[in-house]
């Protein structure tokens, strides 16, 4: 499906673009949690990448410490990040992370420079996942759009994804890393997966994206992809991690309505 100047009702009905899955990763590089409803704020899905695993060299990820993907990050009822059910700043969580990532690893609250690798959202499409032929969890998307023909996502960069009142800027295709080689269930690594992505997809699958206008997302919501106004991507890159005055209060109100809190306690857990 090509990007158009505006939504064509007939083609949208035919394609039936919709939100197929929603994912959140409260602890960066750990397995995440699938959601039926999510609130999208200017800095991404609320509760996403709140905590990182760190070491003396900086952020420590599952690109090299693949066993981190065997741990699962979730949120509790108060919006605090959990690791396999343990509070992220607990000794139990620290032991689990050190077992997976080394004795010199620790956990700390994410900040602007280490929370996201590129932009706050990763959007995948079911057509590309089908072409990939493997578990979507290997791609770690936040949003999976269903009803997409084949590799139509190749044409989406520079477009705007609209889901109800939510407006998402599609910036570029994501260059994939060794995380894709790890089986999400067995943790077995298969280097052929990344080589296959290189051969068949020029090394890129799914889409880097940012938030133009946030709101509530639900599985099953209808979606459309349209041409993006000139200059939006430049503004997005400059402002993607900036929080305008009053933003936190507005998000707190919305999160309270959805039964979530916003940030984990500011803390660092070190050995």
C-alpha positions in Angstrom: 0.0 0.0 0.0 1.5 3.3 -1.0 1.4 6.5 1.0 -1.4 8.8 -0.3 -2.4 12.4 0.1 -5.2 11.3 2.3 -7.2 8.3 3.5 -9.2 6.6 0.8 -12.3 5.2 2.5 -12.6 2.4 0.0 -9.0 1.3 0.3 -9.0 1.6 4.0 -12.1 -0.6 4.2 -10.4 -3.1 1.8 -7.1 -3.1 3.7 -8.8 -3.0 7.1 -5.8 -1.5 8.8 -6.1 -1.9 12.5 -4.1 -2.2 15.8 -3.4 -5.9 16.0 -1.1 -5.9 19.0 0.3 -3.5 21.6 3.5 -4.1 23.6 5.4 -2.4 26.4 8.9 -3.1 27.8 9.1 -1.5 31.3 12.7 -2.7 31.6 14.9 -2.1 28.5 16.3 -5.3 26.9 14.0 -7.6 28.9 11.0 -9.4 27.5 7.9 -7.2 27.7 4.2 -7.4 28.2 1.4 -7.5 25.7 -1.4 -5.0 26.3 -5.0 -4.6 25.2 -5.0 -0.8 26.0 -2.1 1.7 26.2 -1.8 5.4 26.7 0.5 7.1 24.2 2.3 10.2 25.5 4.8 12.5 23.7 7.6 10.3 24.9 6.0 7.0 23.9 3.8 4.4 25.6 3.4 5.2 29.3 5.5 2.7 31.3 7.8 1.8 28.4 11.6 1.6 29.1 11.4 3.1 32.6 14.4 1.1 33.8 17.7 0.0 32.2 20.4 -2.5 33.0 23.7 -0.9 33.4 27.4 -1.8 33.9 30.7 0.1 34.1 30.6 0.6 30.3 27.1 2.1 30.3 23.8 0.6 29.4 24.0 -3.2 29.1 21.6 -4.7 26.6 20.6 -8.1 25.3 22.5 -7.5 22.1 25.5 -9.0 24.0 23.8 -10.3 27.1 21.1 -12.3 25.4 19.9 -14.0 28.6 18.3 -10.8 29.6 15.5 -11.7 27.2 14.7 -14.6 29.5 13.5 -12.1 32.2 10.2 -10.3 31.9 9.5 -6.7 32.7 6.0 -5.7 33.7 4.2 -3.0 35.6 2.4 -3.4 38.9 -0.9 -1.7 39.8 1.0 1.4 40.9 3.0 1.7 37.7 6.3 0.4 39.2 8.5 -1.7 37.0 8.8 -5.4 38.0 11.3 -8.1 36.9 9.7 -11.5 37.0 7.3 -10.2 39.5 9.9 -8.5 41.8 10.2 -4.8 42.3 12.9 -3.6 39.9 14.9 -2.0 42.8 14.7 -5.1 45.0 17.6 -7.5 45.8 15.7 -10.3 44.1 15.5 -8.4 40.8 19.2 -7.5 41.0 20.2 -11.1 41.5 18.2 -12.2 38.5 19.7 -9.4 36.3 23.3 -10.2 37.5 22.7 -13.9 36.7 21.8 -12.9 33.2 24.1 -10.0 32.6 27.1 -10.4 34.9 28.0 -9.7 38.5 28.9 -6.1 37.8 25.5 -5.2 36.4 23.0 -3.0 38.2 19.6 -1.4 37.6 18.8 2.2 37.3 16.1 4.6 36.2 16.2 5.4 32.5 16.9 9.0 31.4 16.7 10.9 28.1 20.0 9.7 26.8 19.6 6.0 27.3 15.9 5.3 27.3 15.3 4.8 23.6 17.8 3.8 20.9 16.3 5.9 18.2 12.7 7.2 18.7 10.1 6.3 21.3 8.1 3.9 19.2 8.7 0.9 17.0 5.8 0.1 14.6 5.7 -3.3 12.9 3.2 -4.5 10.3 1.7 -8.0 9.9 2.6 -8.2 6.3 6.3 -7.7 7.0 6.2 -10.1 10.0 4.6 -12.8 7.7 7.4 -12.2 5.2 9.9 -12.5 8.0 8.4 -15.8 8.9 9.3 -15.7 12.6 7.8 -14.7 16.0 7.0 -11.0 16.1 8.6 -10.9 19.6 12.0 -11.0 17.9 11.3 -7.5 16.5 10.2 -6.0 19.8 7.5 -3.7 18.4 5.3 -1.4 20.5 2.5 -1.4 17.9 1.7 -4.1 15.4 -0.5 -2.9 12.6 -2.7 -5.6 11.0 -4.2 -5.7 7.5 -1.0 -4.6 5.7 -0.2 -6.1 2.3 3.2 -7.8 2.2 6.1 -5.3 2.6 4.0 -2.2 2.1 5.7 -0.7 5.2 8.7 0.1 3.0 6.7 3.0 1.6 5.6 4.3 5.0 8.6 6.4 6.1 7.6 10.1 5.8 4.0 9.2 6.4 1.6 9.7 9.3 -0.1 6.8 11.0 -3.5 7.8 12.4 -5.4 5.7 15.0 -8.5 7.6 16.2 -7.2 10.8 17.7 -3.6 9.4 17.9 -1.2 10.7 15.3 2.2 8.9 14.9 5.1 10.1 12.7 6.7 7.3 10.7 10.3 8.3 10.4 12.4 5.4 9.0 12.9 1.7 8.7 14.7 0.0 11.7 18.1 -1.5 11.1 18.0 -4.8 13.0 20.5 -6.0 15.6 21.5 -9.4 17.1 18.4 -9.4 19.4 16.5 -10.8 16.5 18.6 -13.9 16.6 17.4 -15.0 20.0 14.4 -17.3 20.3 12.1 -15.6 22.8 11.1 -18.9 24.4 14.2 -21.0 24.4 16.8 -18.2 24.3 18.7 -20.2 21.6 20.6 -18.0 19.2 20.6 -18.4 15.4 22.9 -16.0 13.6 21.2 -17.0 10.3 18.2 -14.9 11.4 20.2 -11.6 11.1 21.8 -12.8 7.9 18.4 -13.5 6.4 17.2 -10.0 7.4 20.2 -8.6 5.6 19.6 -10.6 2.4 15.9 -10.3 2.1 15.1 -7.0 3.8 18.4 -5.0 3.4 18.9 -5.4 7.1 15.8 -3.4 8.0 12.4 -4.5 9.4 9.7 -2.4 11.2 9.6 1.4 11.5 11.0 4.0 13.8 8.3 6.3 14.9 7.5 9.3 17.2 4.3 10.8 18.6 2.7 13.9 17.1 -0.5 13.6 19.1 -1.0 11.1 21.9 -4.1 9.4 23.4 -5.5 6.0 24.1 -4.7 3.0 21.9 -6.7 -0.2 22.0 -6.3 -3.5 20.1 -8.7 -3.5 17.2 -8.7 0.3 16.7 -8.9 1.2 13.0 -5.8 2.9 11.5 -4.8 4.7 8.3 -1.5 5.9 6.8 -1.4 9.3 5.1 1.2 11.7 3.8 3.0 13.7 6.5 3.1 17.5 6.4 6.5 19.0 5.4 8.8 19.6 8.4 7.1 17.3 10.9 10.0 14.9 11.0 12.5 17.6 11.7 10.4 19.0 14.5 9.8 15.6 15.9 13.5 14.8 16.1 14.2 18.0 17.9 11.4 17.7 20.3 10.8 14.0 20.8 12.2 13.9 24.3 11.2 17.3 25.4 8.3 17.7 27.8 6.3 20.9 27.5 5.1 22.7 30.6 2.0 21.1 32.1 2.6 17.8 30.3 3.3 15.7 33.4 0.1 16.9 35.0 -2.0 16.1 32.0 -0.4 12.6 31.7 -1.0 11.9 35.4 -4.7 12.7 35.0 -5.0 10.3 32.0 -2.9 7.6 33.6 -5.0 7.8 36.8 -8.1 7.3 34.6 -6.5 4.2 33.1 -5.3 2.9 36.5 -1.6 3.5 35.9 1.1 5.7 37.5 3.8 7.4 35.6 7.4 6.9 36.8 9.2 4.5 39.1 10.8 5.9 42.2 14.1 7.6 41.4 16.6 5.1 42.7 19.6 3.1 41.7 20.3 -0.5 42.8 23.9 -1.5 42.7 25.7 -4.5 44.1 
